[in-house]
Structure formats: C-alpha cells, structure tokens
Amino acid sequence: MDGIHDLGGMCGFGPVSVERDEPVFHDRWEARAFGLNALGIVVLHAYNADEYRHAIERMDPAHYLTASYYERTLTAVATLLVEKGILTHADLEARAGGRFPLARPVASHAGEIAAEPASGPRFMVGDRVRVRDRRPAGHTRAPRYVRGKRGAVVHVAPPFSFPDAAAHGRSVRAEPTYHVEFQAQDLWADAAGANETVVVDLWETYLEAAP
C-alpha cells in the first residue's frame, strides 16, 4: 500500500541519528514486544511476517512517525491479535490502564493481485524490465520510487513467497524474484551521480518487459 512508511527517496526528515554502542533493547518492554511477535508468528502461527509488516503500514501516519521501532512492533502485534480474535481491544486497554491505539483496518478491496505467474522465471540476466506502476490498497514490496522506472536484471533469485498475497491471508505462493539495477539518476535526477546505481529486489508480478 502507499503510505507514510514508504520513505525511500523522501527528503526533509533530518539526519539519521547514530547511537554509539547502541544496545539491542533500551527497555525491558522492547524485548517483550520482540518476544510477543516471535510468539505470534513462530509459536501460535496466528499470522505471518507479511501480515505483520502490513499491520505496521496500517498505523495512523501521525502515530507511525512519532513511534519508536518497538512501539510499531507492539502496535502491529496487538492489532493482529485483536483481528485474529485472540484477545479484545477492551482487554488491551484494561491492561494498559487507558487508550491503546491499533492500526487501521485492512482496506475492503486490498489484496487484489495478478494471476499466477509462469512456473519458471520469465526474465533472464541482462533483460530490460519496467516496474509496473501500480497503486495497491493492500500490502506490496514494490517501493514507490521505482514504480514506472526501467532497469536491467542482474540476478535471478530463487522463488520466494509473494508478499502481496501472503499479507492478506491468501494461500502462500512462491514466484521468481529478481535483482534489478536502476540508474540512480533515473530515480533521483537532482540528487544522484552519473555513475551511481541502485539494485532492488523485486517479485515477478511487479515487472514487465521494457518496451
């Protein structure tokens, strides 16, 4: 989906702060949030990694921008556990002693995806491709900054679970993935050098042969 989480190529957010000798967790609750997510995916099998990513994407933009990494984790896990019927929002707010914001609901028309791809890779190393300019309401791993752009396949990777389907409870399907190289100036004309390139991992559904 298109949202505030897709920050690639966006400016104006200030420098990245690097904390020297940063610990894995700053507080005990962060470790607990991390553990709860592992519990939901690995132990309970209540949801998958793509559903988790999409729950973060569905956070209110103002909440997303002001939340820390593990607050986003906690919000996503809590949202999914409520949506899966494992606990209720009232339970959360009773334990929290007040308001506990969740991510927004999934769009009613989310998860509309293309037909199954061919069994083997459609593209080969050296092929020129274009990223389909889609604006999905649901989850996608095709960044906005490459949509509609042309690049070249530099590596054909093994088939992998298609996130646009998995994030919406569709049966898991694997499809070919590719490393596609783009000229940086084609992506950011005013902020890239002539010899700079960017390689992006993309699923086959996202690509079409470049004219």
Secondary structure as GFF3:
##gff-version 3
##sequence-region A 1 211
A	DSSP	alpha_helix	28	38	.	.	.	ID=ss1
A	DSSP	pi_helix	39	43	.	.	.	ID=ss2
A	DSSP	alpha_helix	49	57	.	.	.	ID=ss3
A	DSSP	alpha_helix	61	66	.	.	.	ID=ss4
A	DSSP	alpha_helix	69	83	.	.	.	ID=ss5
A	DSSP	alpha_helix	89	96	.	.	.	ID=ss6
A	DSSP	beta_strand	128	131	.	.	.	ID=ss7
A	DSSP	three_ten_helix	144	146	.	.	.	ID=ss8
A	DSSP	beta_strand	150	161	.	.	.	ID=ss9
A	DSSP	alpha_helix	163	166	.	.	.	ID=ss10
A	DSSP	beta_strand	174	183	.	.	.	ID=ss11
A	DSSP	alpha_helix	184	187	.	.	.	ID=ss12
A	DSSP	beta_strand	197	203	.	.	.	ID=ss13
A	DSSP	three_ten_helix	204	206	.	.	.	ID=ss14
A	DSSP	beta_strand	207	209	.	.	.	ID=ss15
###
